[in-house]
Amino acid sequence: MTLNLCVLTPNRIVWDSEVKEILSTNSGQIGVLPNHAPIATSVDIGILRIRLNDQWLTMALMGGFARIGNNEITVLVNDAERKVVTMITRSSANSEIAEAALSKS
């Protein structure tokens, strides 16, 4: 069973597809699985993790609100970006590689 996730900004639809699970709220991370109890929550500035099958994707969210119910998740945010998170992830990985190389010398 899957969830339908829709991430919206005032200017565009960032994501509208089925997912297996998501994590993130302003009160801490929660996992949202199919048949989750209905809730409405605020969304803080931070990272949203999305699970598609066995792969996790990340998205930077710039604050807003989320509504969960009937296996549908609607996230309304000021802005959202997937490319920024990819760059941060790559930068972090490169930093770890550089630190490991420095510690060996």
C-alpha positions as CSV (number, residue, x, y, z in Angstrom):
1,M,0.0,0.0,0.0
2,T,1.2,3.5,-0.8
3,L,0.6,7.1,0.1
4,N,0.0,9.9,-2.3
5,L,2.3,12.8,-1.5
6,C,1.8,16.3,-3.0
7,V,4.3,19.1,-2.1
8,L,3.1,22.5,-3.2
9,T,4.6,26.0,-3.1
10,P,2.7,29.2,-4.1
11,N,4.3,29.0,-7.6
12,R,4.5,25.3,-8.5
13,I,3.8,21.7,-7.7
14,V,7.2,20.3,-6.5
15,W,6.1,16.7,-6.0
16,D,2.9,14.8,-6.8
17,S,3.4,11.0,-6.7
18,E,2.9,7.9,-4.7
19,V,5.5,7.1,-2.0
20,K,6.0,4.4,0.7
21,E,6.9,6.7,3.7
22,I,7.9,10.2,4.6
23,L,9.6,11.7,7.7
24,S,9.7,15.3,9.1
25,T,7.7,17.8,11.2
26,N,8.6,20.9,13.2
27,S,8.1,18.9,16.4
28,G,10.6,16.3,15.3
29,Q,10.7,13.5,12.8
30,I,7.8,11.2,12.5
31,G,7.2,8.4,10.1
32,V,4.1,8.5,8.0
33,L,3.0,5.2,6.6
34,P,-0.2,4.1,4.9
35,N,-3.4,4.3,7.0
36,H,-1.8,6.9,9.3
37,A,-4.2,8.7,11.7
38,P,-5.4,12.0,10.2
39,I,-3.4,15.0,11.4
40,A,-2.6,18.5,10.5
41,T,0.8,19.9,11.5
42,S,3.2,22.8,10.8
43,V,6.3,22.0,8.9
44,D,9.6,23.7,9.9
45,I,12.5,24.7,7.6
46,G,14.4,21.5,7.1
47,I,14.8,18.2,5.2
48,L,11.9,16.0,4.2
49,R,12.9,12.4,3.6
50,I,10.8,10.4,1.1
51,R,10.9,6.7,0.6
52,L,10.2,5.3,-2.9
53,N,10.5,1.5,-2.8
54,D,14.0,0.9,-1.4
55,Q,15.4,4.3,-2.2
56,W,15.3,7.5,0.0
57,L,15.0,10.9,-1.6
58,T,15.5,14.2,0.2
59,M,13.9,17.6,-0.3
60,A,14.6,21.0,1.4
61,L,11.4,22.6,2.7
62,M,11.1,26.2,3.7
63,G,8.3,26.0,6.3
64,G,4.6,25.6,5.9
65,F,1.8,23.1,6.8
66,A,1.0,19.5,6.2
67,R,-2.3,17.6,6.2
68,I,-2.4,13.8,6.4
69,G,-5.6,11.7,5.9
70,N,-7.0,8.9,3.7
71,N,-3.5,7.9,2.6
72,E,-2.9,11.4,1.1
73,I,-0.3,13.8,2.3
74,T,-0.5,17.5,1.2
75,V,2.4,19.7,2.1
76,L,2.0,23.4,1.6
77,V,5.3,25.2,1.9
78,N,6.8,28.6,1.2
79,D,9.4,26.9,-1.1
80,A,10.9,23.5,-1.7
81,E,14.0,22.3,-3.5
82,R,15.4,18.9,-4.4
83,K,18.6,20.1,-6.1
84,V,19.9,22.0,-3.1
85,V,19.7,18.9,-1.0
86,T,21.6,16.9,-3.6
87,M,24.4,19.5,-3.6
88,I,24.5,19.5,0.2
89,T,24.7,15.7,0.2
90,R,27.5,15.6,-2.4
91,S,29.4,18.4,-0.5
92,S,29.0,16.4,2.7
93,A,30.2,13.2,1.1
94,N,33.2,15.0,-0.5
95,S,34.0,16.6,2.9
96,E,34.0,13.2,4.6
97,I,36.3,11.7,1.8
98,A,38.7,14.7,2.2
99,E,38.7,14.3,6.0
100,A,39.5,10.6,5.8
101,A,42.3,11.3,3.3
102,L,43.8,13.9,5.7
103,S,43.6,11.6,8.7
104,K,45.6,8.9,6.8
105,S,48.5,11.3,6.1
